[in-house]
Amino acid sequence: MSIEFPYPLAPEIARNVAAALDEDIGPGDLTAELVPYGRRAQATVISREPGVLCGAAWFELCLLKLDPEARVAWSAEDGDRIAPNQVLCRIEGNARALLSAERSALNFLQLLSGVATKARRYADALAGTKAQVVDTRKTLPGLRIAQKYAVRCGGGGNHRLALWDAILIKENHILAAGGIAEALEEARRAADRAGERCRFIQIEVENLAELESALAAGATMILLDNFSLDLLRQAAEINAGRAILEASGNVTLETIRAIAETGVDRISVGSLTKDVQALDLSMRFVG
């Protein structure tokens, strides 16, 4: 499956893997010394539960960093739905290297597959509506790009990556600027200075009066913070397609469908990347 992602992954994967291997192996894997030097081994990675695969490149680079001649043959790819007891890949390489890389490689594959699987559940819950589930900046430190890529693999969308690539005007920004119109005007000037680096300007509102003020000031993306279902419906009617509306605040898998049916365009869910249960995968030597 081809996954479109707007940021370069290769440098991030290399950085993530280098940090993980250094953290786990340090000056050397003492237990791996029990295995004769130069021995070759074969292994498989198997899923223990259903989900969505993500993180193959991270997994593979962990192995290749320790054994550049290792070979990994995948039978599934990022974004694919996987079943219990499915063989995901077959590996051949230096036994010591496979043992030393195993934990870091699986950590990436299990974590990112867990994110993709959760995103897929939320995306499936929105089937037939116009709304898209999107992530937030509530990510594990150092793994933001990886987790946002995993959300894409699960069928979700990405909000801003960080503070540098978009503007989100919140209550304190509005107060400091002197009002909604003033904050939007300052944001437009900041976006002009940033050029292509700034992908969008979004403003958060807490009631319908603020929504109308934002629309009057020319807002094109509006975040509806903790609106009830009734207020979301009213907001969609008032908006009448003028701006992209995003609902946010305590969204769960049980409530997201009803939120989507109010007519909003996007629904942000912090738990996609913040509260993650790793997918149960295992690596087993063969023979």
C-alpha positions as CSV (number, residue, x, y, z in Angstrom):
1,M,0.0,0.0,0.0
2,S,1.4,3.4,-0.9
3,I,1.2,5.9,2.0
4,E,1.4,9.6,1.2
5,F,3.2,11.5,3.9
6,P,4.3,15.2,3.6
7,Y,7.6,15.0,5.5
8,P,10.8,13.2,4.6
9,L,11.0,10.0,6.6
10,A,14.5,8.6,5.9
11,P,16.4,11.1,8.1
12,E,13.9,10.6,10.9
13,I,14.0,6.8,10.7
14,A,17.8,7.0,10.9
15,R,17.7,9.3,13.9
16,N,15.1,7.1,15.7
17,V,17.0,3.9,15.1
18,A,20.4,5.3,16.1
19,A,18.9,6.5,19.4
20,A,17.1,3.3,20.1
21,L,20.1,1.0,19.4
22,D,22.4,3.3,21.4
23,E,20.0,3.2,24.3
24,D,19.6,-0.6,24.3
25,I,23.0,-1.8,23.3
26,G,25.3,0.9,24.6
27,P,28.9,-0.4,24.8
28,G,27.8,-4.0,23.8
29,D,25.2,-6.7,24.1
30,L,26.6,-9.0,26.8
31,T,24.1,-11.8,26.3
32,A,24.6,-12.0,22.6
33,E,28.2,-13.1,23.3
34,L,26.7,-16.5,24.2
35,V,26.1,-17.1,20.5
36,P,29.1,-18.2,18.4
37,Y,30.6,-15.3,16.3
38,G,29.6,-15.5,12.7
39,R,26.7,-17.9,13.1
40,R,23.8,-17.2,10.7
41,A,20.2,-17.5,11.7
42,Q,16.7,-17.3,10.2
43,A,13.6,-15.8,12.0
44,T,10.1,-14.8,11.4
45,V,7.9,-12.0,12.8
46,I,4.3,-13.1,13.5
47,S,1.2,-11.1,14.5
48,R,-0.7,-12.3,17.6
49,E,-3.8,-10.2,17.1
50,P,-5.5,-8.3,14.2
51,G,-4.4,-4.8,13.4
52,V,-2.7,-2.6,10.8
53,L,1.0,-3.0,10.1
54,C,3.3,0.1,10.4
55,G,7.0,0.6,11.0
56,A,8.6,-1.8,8.6
57,A,11.4,0.6,7.7
58,W,12.2,1.2,11.3
59,F,12.3,-2.5,12.0
60,E,14.4,-3.3,9.0
61,L,17.0,-0.5,9.7
62,C,17.5,-1.8,13.2
63,L,18.7,-5.1,11.7
64,L,20.7,-3.6,8.9
65,K,22.6,-1.3,11.3
66,L,24.0,-4.3,13.0
67,D,24.2,-6.6,10.0
68,P,24.3,-4.8,6.7
69,E,24.0,-8.1,4.9
70,A,20.8,-9.1,6.7
71,R,17.8,-9.8,4.4
72,V,14.2,-9.1,5.3
73,A,11.4,-10.4,3.1
74,W,8.0,-8.8,3.9
75,S,4.7,-10.5,3.2
76,A,2.8,-7.4,4.3
77,E,3.5,-3.7,4.1
78,D,2.7,-0.5,6.0
79,G,-1.1,0.2,6.0
80,D,-2.1,-3.4,5.4
81,R,-4.6,-5.0,7.7
82,I,-3.1,-8.1,9.4
83,A,-4.6,-11.2,11.0
84,P,-3.7,-13.2,14.1
85,N,-0.8,-15.7,13.4
86,Q,0.1,-14.1,10.1
87,V,3.7,-14.2,9.2
88,L,4.7,-10.6,8.5
89,C,8.3,-11.1,7.4
90,R,11.1,-13.7,7.1
91,I,14.6,-12.7,8.2
92,E,18.1,-14.1,7.5
93,G,21.2,-12.6,9.0
94,N,24.0,-12.8,11.6
95,A,22.5,-14.4,14.8
96,R,24.2,-12.0,17.2
97,A,23.0,-9.0,15.2
98,L,19.4,-10.3,15.1
99,L,19.4,-10.9,18.8
100,S,20.8,-7.5,19.6
101,A,18.4,-5.7,17.3
102,E,15.3,-7.7,18.2
103,R,13.9,-5.6,21.0
104,S,14.5,-2.2,19.4
105,A,13.1,-3.4,16.1
106,L,10.0,-4.9,17.6
107,N,9.5,-1.8,19.8
108,F,9.1,0.3,16.7
109,L,7.0,-2.2,14.8
110,Q,4.6,-2.8,17.8
111,L,4.2,0.8,18.8
112,L,3.7,2.2,15.3
113,S,1.3,-0.7,14.4
114,G,-0.6,0.0,17.6
115,V,-1.0,3.7,16.5
116,A,-2.0,2.7,13.0
117,T,-4.5,0.1,14.3
118,K,-6.2,2.7,16.6
119,A,-6.3,5.2,13.8
120,R,-8.0,2.6,11.5
121,R,-10.7,2.0,14.1
122,Y,-11.5,5.7,14.3
123,A,-11.3,6.1,10.5
124,D,-13.7,3.1,10.0
125,A,-16.1,4.7,12.5
126,L,-16.4,7.7,10.2
127,A,-17.1,5.7,7.0
128,G,-19.9,7.4,5.0
129,T,-19.5,10.8,6.6
130,K,-17.4,13.7,5.2
131,A,-15.4,14.0,8.4
132,Q,-11.8,12.9,8.8
133,V,-10.1,12.0,12.1
134,V,-6.8,13.8,12.7
135,D,-4.0,13.6,15.2
136,T,-2.6,16.3,17.6
137,R,0.8,17.2,19.0
138,K,0.2,14.8,22.0
139,T,2.9,12.4,20.9
140,L,5.7,10.5,22.5
141,P,8.8,12.7,22.7
142,G,11.2,12.1,19.9
143,L,8.7,10.0,17.9
144,R,6.3,12.6,16.6
145,I,7.0,12.1,12.9
146,A,6.9,8.3,13.3
147,Q,3.6,8.4,15.1
148,K,2.0,10.9,12.6
149,Y,3.1,8.6,9.8
150,A,1.5,5.7,11.6
151,V,-1.8,7.7,11.8
152,R,-1.7,8.1,8.0
153,C,-1.1,4.3,7.7
154,G,-4.3,3.8,9.7
155,G,-6.4,6.0,7.4
156,G,-6.3,9.2,9.6
157,G,-5.0,12.6,8.8
158,N,-2.4,14.9,10.3
159,H,-2.9,18.2,12.1
160,R,0.1,20.5,12.3
161,L,3.4,18.7,12.9
162,A,4.8,21.2,15.3
163,L,4.8,24.9,16.3
164,W,6.8,25.8,13.2
165,D,4.6,24.6,10.3
166,A,1.2,26.1,11.1
167,I,-0.6,28.6,13.3
168,L,-3.2,27.6,15.9
169,I,-4.6,30.6,17.7
170,K,-6.0,29.7,21.1
171,E,-7.7,31.6,23.9
172,N,-4.5,33.1,25.4
173,H,-3.3,34.2,22.0
174,I,-6.6,36.0,21.4
175,L,-6.4,37.7,24.8
176,A,-2.9,38.8,24.2
177,A,-3.6,40.1,20.7
178,G,-6.7,42.1,21.8
179,G,-9.4,40.0,20.2
180,I,-10.3,37.5,17.4
181,A,-9.9,39.9,14.5
182,E,-6.6,41.3,15.8
183,A,-5.2,37.8,16.4
184,L,-6.1,36.7,12.9
185,E,-4.5,39.8,11.4
186,E,-1.3,39.2,13.3
187,A,-1.4,35.5,12.3
188,R,-1.6,36.5,8.6
189,R,1.4,38.7,9.0
190,A,3.3,35.9,10.7
191,A,2.3,33.5,8.0
192,D,3.5,35.9,5.3
193,R,6.9,36.1,7.0
194,A,7.1,32.3,7.2
195,G,6.2,31.8,3.6
196,E,5.6,28.2,2.5
197,R,6.6,26.9,5.9
198,C,3.2,27.9,7.3
199,R,0.7,25.5,6.0
200,F,-2.5,27.0,7.5
201,I,-3.9,29.4,10.1
202,Q,-6.6,28.0,12.5
203,I,-8.4,29.7,15.3
204,E,-10.0,28.1,18.3
205,V,-13.5,29.3,19.5
206,E,-15.4,28.3,22.5
207,N,-19.0,29.4,21.6
208,L,-21.2,30.4,18.7
209,A,-20.6,34.2,19.2
210,E,-16.8,33.6,18.8
211,L,-17.5,31.5,15.8
212,E,-19.4,34.3,14.1
213,S,-16.6,36.8,15.0
214,A,-14.0,34.4,13.5
215,L,-16.0,34.0,10.3
216,A,-16.5,37.8,10.1
217,A,-12.8,38.3,10.4
218,G,-12.2,35.9,7.5
219,A,-11.1,32.7,9.3
220,T,-10.7,29.7,6.9
221,M,-10.1,27.0,9.6
222,I,-11.9,27.0,12.9
223,L,-11.5,24.7,15.9
224,L,-14.7,24.1,17.9
225,D,-13.5,23.4,21.4
226,N,-15.7,21.1,23.5
227,F,-18.9,22.0,21.7
228,S,-21.9,19.8,22.5
229,L,-23.6,17.9,19.6
230,D,-26.3,20.5,19.4
231,L,-23.8,23.4,19.2
232,L,-21.8,21.5,16.6
233,R,-24.9,21.3,14.4
234,Q,-25.6,25.0,14.9
235,A,-22.0,25.8,14.1
236,A,-22.2,23.9,10.9
237,E,-25.3,25.7,9.9
238,I,-23.8,29.1,10.7
239,N,-20.6,28.3,8.9
240,A,-22.4,27.2,5.7
241,G,-19.2,25.8,4.2
242,R,-17.2,29.0,4.6
243,A,-14.5,27.6,6.8
244,I,-13.1,24.2,7.6
245,L,-14.6,23.2,10.9
246,E,-12.8,20.9,13.3
247,A,-14.3,19.4,16.5
248,S,-12.1,18.7,19.5
249,G,-12.3,17.7,23.1
250,N,-12.7,14.3,24.8
251,V,-13.6,12.5,21.6
252,T,-13.9,8.7,22.0
253,L,-14.5,5.8,19.6
254,E,-18.1,5.7,21.0
255,T,-18.8,9.4,20.3
256,I,-16.9,10.2,17.1
257,R,-19.7,9.0,14.7
258,A,-22.3,11.3,16.3
259,I,-19.8,14.2,16.1
260,A,-19.1,13.5,12.5
261,E,-22.8,13.5,11.7
262,T,-23.2,17.1,12.9
263,G,-21.5,18.3,9.7
264,V,-17.9,19.1,10.8
265,D,-15.0,18.5,8.5
266,R,-12.4,17.2,10.9
267,I,-12.3,15.7,14.3
268,S,-9.0,15.8,16.3
269,V,-8.2,12.9,18.7
270,G,-5.2,13.2,21.0
271,S,-5.5,9.6,22.2
272,L,-4.5,8.4,18.7
273,T,-0.9,9.0,19.7
274,K,-1.0,9.7,23.4
275,D,-2.7,6.5,24.7
276,V,-1.3,3.7,22.6
277,Q,-1.4,0.0,23.2
278,A,1.3,-1.7,21.2
279,L,0.2,-4.5,18.9
280,D,1.2,-8.0,20.0
281,L,3.9,-9.2,17.6
282,S,6.7,-11.6,18.1
283,M,10.0,-12.6,16.5
284,R,11.0,-16.3,16.6
285,F,14.1,-18.0,15.3
286,V,13.5,-20.8,12.9
287,G,15.3,-24.2,13.4
